[in-house]
Amino acid sequence: MKVWKILVAVWMTIVISAGFLIQIPEIAILEQSARNLFLHVPMWFTMMIAFSMAFYFSVRYLNDEHLKWDRKAETATSVGLLFGICGLLTGSLWARFTWGTWWTFAEPRMNLAALAMLIFVAYFILRSAFNDREKSAKISAIYNIFGVTTIPFLLYIIPRQLPSLHPGAEGNPAFSEITAPELRYIFYPAVIGFIGLSFWIMNVVNRYKVLKERTTLSGS
């Protein structure tokens, strides 16, 4: 267990260092801000993996109602939300240097992504609304399944039907140009590294919750 954590740490150190040191090709509009590709896009990949795991754990809970699945679903959702917020922040930073503003309502992806994050903020508010743990877990599982199924529509399907400032739309380089060969050598390892980091965080948070539950039970 400790070995893979060390490997993730070393992997991420190498990827981030390489991301700062690699020579960026000339890309219209983006220029040196293209380095944000190694942070911004992997955040969304990682978020989707975490939410997919939350979806799976929520379904497992509804099947056998074992509270360990609820705990894992909550953990995966919190990690997914964390990376989603990081995706929004890095996207806002990128927008500042390419579009000249931290936020624009003319960009549907930004606004729909923010809406998606609010859906999962509501998930945690919903969990805190019930004193009965099993009732909270069941309703939260149902809500979580609904929430995760909205993500493909909010982040991929609907934005593709609307005018966008994102790469691939008019006035911006296509994504294939951004991911030039020299950038892909960092981009794909970054995706793997951030996903590995999310597993690490989920493992730590879940173990903490288990210990907290055991302490509470022993104290009572």
C-alpha positions in Angstrom: 0.0 0.0 0.0 2.8 2.4 0.9 4.7 1.6 -2.3 2.0 2.8 -4.6 1.5 6.0 -2.6 5.2 6.7 -3.0 5.0 6.0 -6.7 2.1 8.4 -7.0 4.0 11.1 -5.2 7.1 10.6 -7.3 5.0 10.4 -10.5 3.2 13.7 -9.8 6.5 15.4 -8.9 8.0 14.4 -12.2 4.9 15.4 -14.2 4.5 18.8 -12.6 8.2 19.6 -12.9 8.2 18.5 -16.6 5.1 20.6 -17.2 7.0 23.8 -16.1 10.2 22.9 -17.9 9.0 21.6 -21.2 9.2 24.0 -24.2 5.7 24.9 -25.3 5.0 25.2 -29.1 3.6 28.4 -30.5 -0.2 28.2 -30.1 -2.3 31.1 -31.1 -4.2 32.8 -28.3 -3.0 30.4 -25.6 0.8 30.9 -25.9 2.5 30.0 -22.6 -0.8 29.6 -20.8 -1.1 26.2 -22.6 0.9 24.8 -19.7 -2.4 24.9 -17.8 -3.5 22.0 -20.0 -1.5 19.7 -17.6 -3.7 20.8 -14.7 -7.1 22.0 -15.9 -8.1 19.1 -18.1 -6.8 16.2 -15.9 -8.9 17.7 -13.1 -12.1 17.0 -15.1 -11.0 13.5 -16.0 -10.3 12.8 -12.3 -13.6 14.3 -11.3 -15.4 12.0 -13.7 -13.6 8.9 -12.3 -14.5 9.9 -8.7 -18.1 10.6 -9.5 -18.4 7.3 -11.4 -17.1 5.5 -8.3 -19.7 7.4 -6.2 -22.4 6.3 -8.6 -21.2 2.6 -8.3 -21.1 2.8 -4.5 -24.5 4.4 -4.3 -26.0 1.6 -6.4 -24.3 -0.9 -4.2 -25.8 0.7 -1.1 -29.3 0.5 -2.6 -28.8 -3.2 -3.3 -27.7 -4.3 0.1 -28.0 -1.2 2.4 -24.6 -1.8 4.0 -23.4 1.6 5.4 -19.8 1.0 4.2 -21.1 1.7 0.7 -22.7 4.9 1.8 -19.4 6.0 3.4 -17.5 5.2 0.3 -20.0 7.0 -1.9 -19.8 10.1 0.3 -16.0 10.0 0.2 -15.9 9.5 -3.6 -18.4 12.4 -4.1 -16.4 14.7 -1.9 -13.2 14.0 -3.8 -15.0 14.4 -7.1 -16.3 17.8 -5.9 -12.8 18.8 -4.8 -11.3 18.1 -8.2 -14.3 19.7 -9.9 -13.8 22.9 -8.0 -10.1 22.8 -8.9 -11.1 22.4 -12.5 -13.3 25.5 -12.2 -10.5 27.5 -10.6 -7.8 26.5 -13.1 -10.3 27.2 -15.9 -11.1 30.6 -14.5 -7.3 31.3 -14.3 -6.9 30.2 -17.9 -9.8 32.4 -19.0 -8.2 35.4 -17.3 -5.1 35.1 -19.5 -6.8 34.0 -22.8 -10.2 35.7 -22.8 -9.3 38.7 -20.5 -11.8 37.9 -17.8 -12.0 35.6 -14.8 -15.6 34.5 -15.7 -17.9 35.0 -18.7 -21.5 34.1 -19.1 -20.9 33.8 -22.8 -19.1 30.5 -22.2 -21.7 27.7 -21.5 -19.1 25.2 -20.3 -18.0 27.3 -17.4 -21.6 28.0 -16.3 -22.8 24.5 -16.7 -19.8 23.2 -14.9 -20.5 25.5 -12.0 -24.1 24.3 -12.0 -22.8 20.7 -11.8 -20.7 21.5 -8.8 -23.7 23.1 -7.1 -25.7 19.9 -7.6 -23.1 18.0 -5.5 -22.9 20.8 -2.9 -26.6 20.2 -2.5 -25.8 16.5 -2.0 -23.9 17.3 1.2 -26.6 19.7 2.3 -29.2 16.9 1.8 -27.1 14.5 3.9 -27.0 16.8 6.8 -30.8 17.4 6.7 -31.5 13.9 8.3 -30.7 12.7 11.8 -31.5 9.1 10.8 -28.3 7.7 9.3 -30.0 5.0 7.2 -32.6 7.3 5.9 -30.0 9.9 5.0 -27.9 7.2 3.3 -30.8 5.9 1.2 -32.0 9.4 0.0 -28.5 10.5 -0.6 -27.8 7.4 -2.7 -30.8 8.1 -4.9 -29.9 11.8 -5.2 -26.3 10.9 -6.0 -27.2 8.6 -8.8 -29.4 11.4 -10.3 -26.6 13.9 -9.8 -23.9 11.8 -11.6 -26.2 11.1 -14.5 -26.5 14.8 -15.2 -22.7 15.3 -15.6 -22.4 14.0 -19.2 -25.3 16.3 -20.2 -24.0 19.4 -18.4 -20.3 19.1 -19.3 -20.3 17.3 -22.7 -23.6 17.0 -24.6 -25.3 20.4 -24.0 -22.1 22.5 -24.5 -21.5 20.9 -27.8 -24.8 22.2 -29.1 -24.0 25.9 -28.1 -21.5 28.5 -29.2 -18.3 28.2 -27.2 -15.0 30.0 -26.6 -13.3 26.7 -25.7 -10.7 25.1 -28.0 -12.3 23.7 -31.1 -14.8 26.5 -31.5 -14.5 29.4 -33.8 -11.6 31.7 -33.0 -9.7 29.1 -31.0 -7.2 26.4 -31.9 -8.7 22.9 -32.1 -7.9 20.5 -29.2 -5.8 18.4 -31.6 -3.5 21.4 -32.0 -3.2 22.0 -28.3 -2.3 18.5 -27.6 0.7 18.6 -29.9 3.0 15.5 -29.5 5.4 17.3 -27.1 2.5 18.2 -24.9 0.9 14.8 -24.9 4.0 13.3 -23.3 3.1 15.4 -20.2 -0.7 15.5 -20.6 -1.5 11.8 -20.4 0.9 11.0 -17.5 -0.7 14.0 -15.7 -4.2 12.5 -16.2 -2.9 9.1 -14.7 -1.1 10.9 -11.9 -4.1 13.0 -10.8 -6.4 9.9 -10.9 -3.9 8.1 -8.7 -3.8 11.1 -6.4 -7.6 11.0 -6.1 -7.5 7.3 -5.1 -4.9 8.1 -2.5 -7.1 10.9 -1.1 -10.2 8.6 -1.1 -8.3 5.9 0.7 -7.1 8.3 3.4 -10.5 10.0 3.9 -12.3 6.6 4.0 -9.9 5.2 6.6 -10.3 8.4 8.7 -14.1 8.0 8.6 -13.8 4.3 9.7 -11.7 5.3 12.6 -14.1 8.1 13.5 -17.0 5.7 13.5 -15.2 3.1 15.6 -14.2 5.8 18.1 -17.8 7.1 18.3 -19.2 3.5 18.9 -16.6 2.8 21.6 -17.3 6.1 23.3 -21.0 5.4 23.4 
